Amino acid sequence: MTHTAAGTSAERAVPRQKPTRPGAGRTTLAVTLLVLTALLVVSATAGLAIGSVQVPPGQVWGIVTHALGADWQEPDWSRARETIVVDVRAPRVLLGAVAGAGLAVVGTALQALVRNPLAEPYLLGVSSGASLGAVSVIVFGVTVFGPVSLSVAAFVGALGALLLVYATARTGGRITSARLVLSGVAIAAVLTAVLDLLLLTTDSGNEARAVLAWTLGGLGGVNWGTLWLPSAALLLGIGVLMAQARNLNLLLAGEEAATTMGLDVARFRARLFVLLSLVTGVLVAATGPIGFVGLMMPHIVRLFVGGDHRRVLPTAALGGAVFLVWADIAARTIAAPMEIPVGVLTALCGGPFFLWLLRRDARRSTDRGAA
């Protein structure tokens, strides 16, 4: 049975929906974004308040507004609490929001570009490539590009890994879901082995421990001076992807249909691969590899806003930000005073989610075959 026939059978099985009034979907999107924005504010407040030193939420916002120059209340907090909120927790919470949003939109775009619901930076080896690039800079002490050397190396590693996976999975002009995932897993395993070899052969034990902690993924160690680069990468990524949302929608219909509509698929993919590798490389350089955020968020938000990328991208960004902020809160508090790497917690959430996606796609394939 051809894909067209399967699609026709599936369409017949779906009951015809009643037409919705104009603007109904737009209202739903606006409400969803408003709710997620409110959740992000609540999450950020919790991230600033919760820790080894508890700070009341009202006092948190008093400290924040005081730091911004809006003295709407008399300071009733100690200087130590202000330092904890402004200089320690605030950059960490913002980095969590930026990284969560960035990984979510990268995963959304990758799933459209390769037309695979299982695609995301961690599974396709992009994070492993970025990690290898960044660790190489740390181990060998490369500073050719000054303070951004780590990010540049992570970008180069991410782009190289993505292109290698794509070239390996593409056979006869086609890419299957199974081949893409297997290629990503294999490339990631090779890159991880090389990374481990670098760690074993490094002379400094302290450096090896620091790199090992970094490879598990975490938001610690960030400060205001290093936050601007991942924030700029996020804004660039979201801006370009929102401008290309229509083309991402065209790809969902298939390469032939997108080409018929006037899209140069090869050039479009190449440009977005570079962009996504840049965003992933910068984020991995700032946080280490944090997996499965880009896999889970696109699927979750599509349940609420549908498949149109003009809706999915901003919703996934806010959802990813909320998720990673809370993941970091859990990482700091579950085993306090010890801190669990946030990448471990996202993997514990993402692993079962990945298995559920595999089973769901297997059931859908079986149903299409039966139809």
C-alpha positions as CSV (number, residue, x, y, z in Angstrom):
1,M,0.0,0.0,0.0
2,T,1.4,3.4,-0.9
3,H,1.9,6.3,1.5
4,T,-0.9,8.1,-0.4
5,A,-3.3,5.3,0.1
6,A,-2.4,4.9,3.7
7,G,-2.9,8.6,4.2
8,T,-6.3,8.5,2.5
9,S,-7.4,5.6,4.7
10,A,-6.4,7.5,7.8
11,E,-8.2,10.6,6.7
12,R,-11.4,8.6,6.2
13,A,-11.1,7.2,9.7
14,V,-11.0,10.7,11.2
15,P,-14.4,12.2,11.7
16,R,-15.0,15.5,10.0
17,Q,-14.7,18.3,12.5
18,K,-17.1,21.2,12.8
19,P,-15.8,24.4,11.3
20,T,-14.5,26.8,13.9
21,R,-15.2,30.5,13.9
22,P,-12.4,32.8,12.6
23,G,-10.0,33.7,15.3
24,A,-10.9,30.8,17.6
25,G,-7.5,29.2,17.2
26,R,-5.8,32.5,17.7
27,T,-7.6,33.0,20.9
28,T,-6.6,29.6,22.1
29,L,-3.0,30.3,21.3
30,A,-3.1,33.7,23.1
31,V,-4.6,32.0,26.2
32,T,-2.0,29.2,26.1
33,L,0.9,31.7,25.8
34,L,-0.6,33.8,28.6
35,V,-0.9,30.8,30.9
36,L,2.7,29.7,30.1
37,T,4.0,33.2,30.7
38,A,2.3,33.3,34.1
39,L,3.7,29.8,34.9
40,L,7.2,31.0,33.9
41,V,6.9,34.0,36.3
42,V,5.8,31.7,39.1
43,S,8.6,29.3,38.2
44,A,11.2,32.0,38.2
45,T,10.0,33.3,41.6
46,A,10.2,29.8,43.0
47,G,13.7,29.4,41.6
48,L,14.8,32.6,43.3
49,A,13.1,31.7,46.6
50,I,14.0,28.0,47.0
51,G,17.4,26.9,48.1
52,S,19.6,26.4,51.2
53,V,18.5,29.9,52.3
54,Q,14.8,30.3,51.9
55,V,13.6,33.7,50.7
56,P,9.9,34.7,50.9
57,P,8.4,35.3,47.4
58,G,7.4,38.9,48.4
59,Q,10.9,39.6,49.5
60,V,12.2,38.1,46.3
61,W,10.4,40.6,44.1
62,G,11.4,43.4,46.5
63,I,15.0,42.5,46.0
64,V,14.6,42.2,42.2
65,T,12.9,45.5,41.8
66,H,15.4,47.1,44.1
67,A,18.2,45.8,42.0
68,L,16.4,47.2,38.9
69,G,16.2,50.6,40.5
70,A,12.5,50.6,41.4
71,D,12.4,51.1,45.1
72,W,8.7,50.5,45.8
73,Q,9.3,49.3,49.3
74,E,11.8,49.8,52.1
75,P,14.5,47.2,52.1
76,D,13.9,44.7,54.9
77,W,16.4,42.1,53.9
78,S,20.0,41.5,54.6
79,R,22.8,42.2,52.2
80,A,23.6,38.4,52.1
81,R,20.0,37.6,50.9
82,E,20.3,40.2,48.2
83,T,23.6,38.8,47.0
84,I,22.1,35.2,46.9
85,V,19.0,36.3,44.9
86,V,20.7,38.8,42.5
87,D,24.2,37.4,41.9
88,V,23.7,33.6,42.5
89,R,20.2,32.5,41.8
90,A,18.9,35.0,39.2
91,P,21.6,34.2,36.5
92,R,21.0,30.5,37.1
93,V,17.2,30.8,36.7
94,L,17.6,32.9,33.6
95,L,20.1,30.5,32.1
96,G,17.6,27.7,32.8
97,A,14.8,29.5,31.1
98,V,17.0,30.4,28.1
99,A,18.5,26.9,27.7
100,G,15.1,25.2,28.1
101,A,13.5,27.5,25.5
102,G,16.4,27.1,23.1
103,L,16.5,23.3,23.3
104,A,12.8,23.1,22.8
105,V,12.8,25.2,19.7
106,V,15.8,23.4,18.3
107,G,14.1,20.1,18.8
108,T,10.9,21.4,17.2
109,A,12.8,22.6,14.1
110,L,14.8,19.4,13.8
111,Q,11.7,17.2,13.9
112,A,10.4,19.2,11.0
113,L,13.6,19.4,9.0
114,V,14.2,15.6,9.1
115,R,10.5,14.7,9.3
116,N,11.1,12.5,12.3
117,P,9.2,12.8,15.6
118,L,12.1,11.3,17.5
119,A,14.6,14.0,16.4
120,E,16.3,16.2,19.0
121,P,19.8,17.4,19.7
122,Y,20.7,14.8,22.3
123,L,19.5,11.8,20.3
124,L,20.9,12.9,17.0
125,G,24.4,13.3,18.4
126,V,24.4,17.1,18.2
127,S,24.9,17.5,21.9
128,S,27.7,14.9,21.9
129,G,29.5,16.8,19.0
130,A,29.1,20.1,20.9
131,S,30.4,18.5,24.1
132,L,33.4,17.1,22.3
133,G,34.3,20.4,20.8
134,A,33.9,22.2,24.1
135,V,35.9,19.6,26.1
136,S,38.7,19.7,23.5
137,V,39.0,23.5,24.2
138,I,39.1,22.8,28.0
139,V,41.6,20.0,27.8
140,F,44.0,21.5,25.3
141,G,43.6,25.1,26.5
142,V,42.7,26.5,23.1
143,T,41.9,30.3,23.3
144,V,42.1,31.3,19.7
145,F,38.8,33.1,19.8
146,G,39.2,34.5,23.3
147,P,36.3,34.2,25.7
148,V,34.0,32.7,23.1
149,S,36.5,29.9,22.2
150,L,34.3,27.3,24.1
151,S,31.2,28.3,22.2
152,V,32.9,28.4,18.8
153,A,34.3,24.9,19.4
154,A,30.9,23.6,20.6
155,F,29.3,25.1,17.5
156,V,31.8,23.4,15.1
157,G,31.4,20.1,16.9
158,A,27.6,20.3,16.8
159,L,27.5,21.2,13.1
160,G,29.9,18.4,12.2
161,A,28.0,15.8,14.2
162,L,24.7,16.9,12.7
163,L,26.0,16.8,9.1
164,L,27.6,13.4,9.7
165,V,24.4,11.9,11.1
166,Y,22.4,13.3,8.2
167,A,24.8,12.0,5.6
168,T,25.0,8.6,7.2
169,A,21.2,8.2,7.5
170,R,20.5,9.4,3.9
171,T,20.5,6.6,1.5
172,G,19.1,6.8,-2.0
173,G,17.8,10.3,-1.3
174,R,15.6,9.1,1.5
175,I,15.8,9.1,5.3
176,T,13.9,6.7,7.5
177,S,13.1,7.3,11.1
178,A,14.9,4.1,12.2
179,R,18.0,4.9,10.2
180,L,18.2,8.4,11.5
181,V,17.9,7.4,15.1
182,L,20.4,4.5,14.7
183,S,22.8,6.8,13.0
184,G,22.5,9.4,15.8
185,V,23.0,6.8,18.5
186,A,26.0,5.4,16.7
187,I,27.7,8.8,16.1
188,A,26.9,9.9,19.6
189,A,28.5,6.7,21.0
190,V,31.7,7.3,18.9
191,L,31.9,11.0,20.0
192,T,31.3,10.1,23.6
193,A,34.1,7.5,23.4
194,V,36.5,10.1,22.1
195,L,35.4,12.5,24.8
196,D,36.0,9.8,27.5
197,L,39.4,9.1,26.0
198,L,40.3,12.8,26.3
199,L,39.3,12.7,30.0
200,L,41.3,9.6,30.7
201,T,44.5,11.0,29.1
202,T,44.4,14.5,30.6
203,D,47.1,15.2,33.1
204,S,45.1,17.2,35.6
205,G,42.8,15.3,37.9
206,N,40.9,18.4,39.0
207,E,40.4,19.4,35.3
208,A,39.0,15.9,34.5
209,R,36.6,16.0,37.4
210,A,35.4,19.5,36.4
211,V,34.9,18.3,32.8
212,L,33.1,15.2,33.9
213,A,30.7,17.2,36.1
214,W,30.1,19.6,33.1
215,T,29.3,16.7,30.7
216,L,26.4,15.7,33.0
217,G,24.7,19.0,32.4
218,G,24.0,21.7,34.9
219,L,23.3,25.4,35.4
220,G,25.8,26.1,38.2
221,G,28.7,28.5,37.7
222,V,26.9,31.0,35.5
223,N,27.2,34.7,36.1
224,W,25.9,37.9,34.5
225,G,29.0,38.2,32.4
226,T,28.5,34.9,30.6
227,L,24.7,35.0,30.2
228,W,24.5,37.3,27.2
229,L,25.8,34.8,24.7
230,P,23.2,32.0,25.2
231,S,20.5,34.7,25.4
232,A,21.6,36.2,22.1
233,A,21.7,32.7,20.5
234,L,18.2,32.1,21.7
235,L,16.8,35.4,20.3
236,L,18.5,34.7,17.0
237,G,17.2,31.2,16.8
238,I,13.6,32.0,17.7
239,G,13.6,35.1,15.4
240,V,14.8,33.1,12.3
241,L,12.7,30.1,13.0
242,M,9.5,32.2,13.4
243,A,10.3,33.9,10.1
244,Q,10.7,30.4,8.5
245,A,7.7,28.8,10.2
246,R,5.7,28.6,6.9
247,N,8.6,26.7,5.3
248,L,8.8,24.4,8.2
249,N,5.1,23.7,7.7
250,L,5.7,22.9,4.0
251,L,8.3,20.3,4.9
252,L,5.7,18.4,7.0
253,A,3.9,17.7,3.7
254,G,7.1,16.1,2.2
255,E,10.0,17.2,0.1
256,E,8.2,16.9,-3.2
257,A,5.2,18.9,-2.0
258,A,7.6,21.6,-0.5
259,T,9.5,21.8,-3.8
260,T,6.3,22.2,-5.7
261,M,5.4,25.1,-3.5
262,G,8.7,26.8,-4.4
263,L,10.9,25.8,-1.5
264,D,14.5,25.0,-2.2
265,V,14.6,22.1,0.3
266,A,18.4,21.4,0.2
267,R,19.4,25.0,0.7
268,F,16.8,25.6,3.3
269,R,17.9,22.5,5.3
270,A,21.6,23.5,5.0
271,R,20.9,27.0,6.3
272,L,18.8,25.8,9.2
273,F,21.3,23.1,10.1
274,V,23.9,25.8,10.6
275,L,21.6,27.9,12.7
276,L,20.5,25.0,14.9
277,S,24.0,23.9,15.3
278,L,25.0,27.4,16.4
279,V,22.2,27.6,19.0
280,T,22.9,24.1,20.3
281,G,26.6,24.7,20.5
282,V,26.2,27.9,22.4
283,L,23.7,26.4,24.8
284,V,25.8,23.2,25.4
285,A,28.9,25.4,26.0
286,A,26.9,27.2,28.7
287,T,25.1,24.3,30.4
288,G,26.7,21.0,29.2
289,P,24.6,18.5,27.4
290,I,21.0,18.5,28.7
291,G,19.0,15.9,26.9
292,F,15.4,15.2,26.0
293,V,14.0,18.8,26.5
294,G,13.9,19.2,22.7
295,L,12.2,15.8,22.4
296,M,9.4,16.2,24.9
297,M,8.3,19.8,24.6
298,P,7.3,19.9,20.9
299,H,5.1,16.8,21.3
300,I,3.5,18.1,24.5
301,V,2.7,21.6,23.2
302,R,1.3,20.1,19.9
303,L,-1.5,18.5,22.0
304,F,-2.7,22.0,22.9
305,V,-1.9,24.2,19.8
306,G,-1.7,21.8,16.9
307,G,1.0,21.3,14.4
308,D,1.4,24.8,12.9
309,H,4.9,26.0,13.7
310,R,3.8,29.6,14.1
311,R,2.0,28.3,17.2
312,V,4.3,25.5,18.2
313,L,7.6,27.4,18.3
314,P,6.6,30.1,20.8
315,T,4.6,27.7,22.9
316,A,7.5,25.2,23.0
317,A,9.9,27.9,24.0
318,L,7.8,28.9,27.0
319,G,7.1,25.3,27.9
320,G,10.8,24.4,27.7
321,A,11.8,27.4,29.9
322,V,9.2,26.4,32.6
323,F,10.3,22.7,32.5
324,L,14.0,23.4,32.9
325,V,13.6,26.0,35.6
326,W,11.7,23.4,37.7
327,A,14.1,20.6,36.8
328,D,16.9,22.8,38.2
329,I,14.9,23.5,41.3
330,A,14.5,19.8,41.8
331,A,18.2,19.2,41.1
332,R,19.1,21.7,43.9
333,T,16.7,20.4,46.5
334,I,16.0,16.7,46.1
335,A,19.3,15.6,47.6
336,A,20.3,18.8,49.4
337,P,23.0,19.8,50.3
338,M,24.3,17.7,47.4
339,E,23.3,18.9,43.9
340,I,22.1,16.5,41.3
341,P,23.2,17.3,37.7
342,V,20.1,18.6,36.0
343,G,20.9,16.6,32.9
344,V,20.4,13.4,35.0
345,L,16.8,14.5,35.9
346,T,15.9,15.4,32.3
347,A,17.1,12.0,31.2
348,L,15.0,10.3,33.8
349,C,12.0,12.2,32.4
350,G,12.9,11.9,28.8
351,G,13.8,8.2,28.7
352,P,10.3,6.9,29.5
353,F,8.9,9.6,27.2
354,F,11.1,8.4,24.3
355,L,10.0,4.8,24.9
356,W,6.3,5.9,24.8
357,L,6.9,7.7,21.5
358,L,8.4,4.6,20.0
359,R,5.4,2.5,21.1
360,R,3.0,5.1,19.8
361,D,4.6,5.3,16.4
362,A,4.8,1.5,16.2
363,R,1.0,1.3,16.9
364,R,0.3,3.9,14.2
365,S,2.4,2.0,11.7
366,T,0.5,-1.1,12.5
367,D,-2.8,0.6,12.1
368,R,-1.8,2.1,8.7
369,G,-0.6,-1.3,7.5
370,A,-4.0,-2.8,8.5
371,A,-5.8,0.0,6.8
